[in-house]
Amino acid sequence: LLLFQNTRNLFHTSSVDLGTQTGLQISPQLYRQVIKPRQTQLYEYIHRHSQMLVFLHSCGSIYEIIPDLIEIGVNILNPVQTSAYGMDPVWLKRQFGKYLTFWGGGCDTQSVLPRARAEEFREHVRERMRIFAPGGGFVFTQIHNIQANVPPENTLALYEAAKEFRRYPLQP
């Protein structure tokens, strides 16, 4: 309780990788029976006893339970793995952008970041900003950790593009 009383303007980070590349690790029904009630207790307690936001890290294809996550009080979703099945960025923003802050989704670290030419990042980042940024609720960052196989110039190009397109609305 002392932690919550003294950190009113921060957020609680919770990490439960519920998804894989192709779907949930467990069925939505099992999630709702076993995990959701426990998360609900924790997140309700946090919201009741503090002003903290709930930041949930869950990789993979979790689109089937995003409404559940919103219902139980998740405020921020990370890493927004748009390369996973069903995690289309346009659909995610349209369906859930009013209810969640997307912290991630800015650049695919599996296929784009390690393989694209540095020049390609500008358009990739611009497109992600066009999708996620309108209306707010977007923290630009790559989808997951930058891996050792990523050329340094690609990382630099990614953040240069993010800096270029950081102002809203984006200009053509």
N, C-alpha and C positions, 0 to 999 in steps of 0.2 A: 504494500500500500504506500509506503514511503516513496518508492520509486515513482509511482504514478502521481503523487502529490507534488513532487519536485521536478517533474518533466512535462508540464502541461502543454507546451507548445512543440513537442517533438512527436515522433511516431514510433510505434511498436513494430518491429520487424519480425515476421514469421516466415519460416522457410519449410515448405512441404512440397516436394516435387511430386505432383499428382499426375502429371502427364508424360507421355512418350511422344515420339515423332508421329505416331498414327492414332493415338487416342489416350484415354485415361488408363492409369495403371490398374484401377479397380473399376467396377461398374458404377454408374451414377447412383444406383440404388444402394450399393454397399457404402459409398461415400456418405450418402444421406443418412444411413442407419448408424454408422460407426464414427466417422470423422466429424461430420457437420455438427452434431450435438456438442461435442467437446470444443470445437472452434467457437461455436455460438456462445458457450459459457465464458470462454476467455475474452472474446471480443466485446461481448456485452459488459463484462466487468471493466474492461479498459475504457469503453465509452462512458460508462456510468460514473467512474471514479477519476476521470481525467479528461483533458481536451485533446488527447493524443489521437493521431490518425493510425489506422491499421494498414501496414505495408505488407503485402503477401508476395513472396517469391515462390513461383511455381512454374517450372519449365514445362514445355510440351503442349500437347493438344488438350486444352482444358475448357474449350468453348461450351461444352455441355453443362458445366457446373458454374459458369460465370454468374448466371442469375442467382444461384445459391450463395455465392461469395458476396454478392451485393446485399442480399437479404440478411446475411449474418453480420454485416458491418465492415467488410473490407472496403477501404477507401482508395488504396493504391495497388495496382497490379504490376508485377515485374516478373520476368523480363519481356513479356509480350512476344513470344516465339512465333513469329508470323510464318516461318517456314514449316511449322507443324500443321498437320491435317486440320482443316476447319478454322484456322486462325487467320483468316483473311483480314488484313488491316482495315479496309473500307467497311466491311461488315462489322468488325469489332467497334470501330468508332461510331458508326451509325446506331448500333444496338445498345452500346453501353457507355458511350462517351459522356452522357449526362450524369452518370452515376459513379464513374471511376476515373482516377487519374492513371494514365498509362505511363509507366516509368520504364522505358525501353521501346523496342520496336523500330529504333532509328536506323539500324543497319544489321543485316543478317551476317552473323559471325561464322556461320557454317559454310555458306557458298559465296557470298559477295565479298566480304572483307578479305579472306585469304586469296581469292582468285581474280578479282576484278582489277582492271588497270586503274591506276590512280585517277585518271581523267573521268572514269565512269562514276566515281563516288558523288560527284557534284549532282548529277541527275538523280541518282538513287536517293540521296539525302533530301533533295528538293521534293521528290515525290512523297517520301515519308512525312515530311513537314506539311505538305499540302493535305495529306490525309489526316494526320493526328492533331495538328496544331489548332485548327479553327475551333473557337469556343474555349480554348484553354484545356487544362487537364492532360498535358503532355510534358514529360521530362525527357528531352532527347538524350539517348545513350544507345550504344550498340545493344543487341539482343542479349548477349552474354559476355563473359570474360573474353578479352582479346587473347588468342592462343599464340603459342610460340611460332607457328608456321605463317603468321601474318607479317608480310614485309613492313618494316617501319614506315616506309613512304605511304603505304596504304592507310595506316593509322593516322598519320599526319593529314592526308587528303580527306579522310573522314571528318576530322575535327575542323579542318579549314572550311569544308562545305557546311558543316553545322553552324559555324560562326557566321558564314555568309548569309544563311537563310534563317537566322535567329529572330528576325523581326516579322511581326504579323501586321497586316496580311502580306503574303508573299507577292512579289511583283513578277510578272511573266518574264 
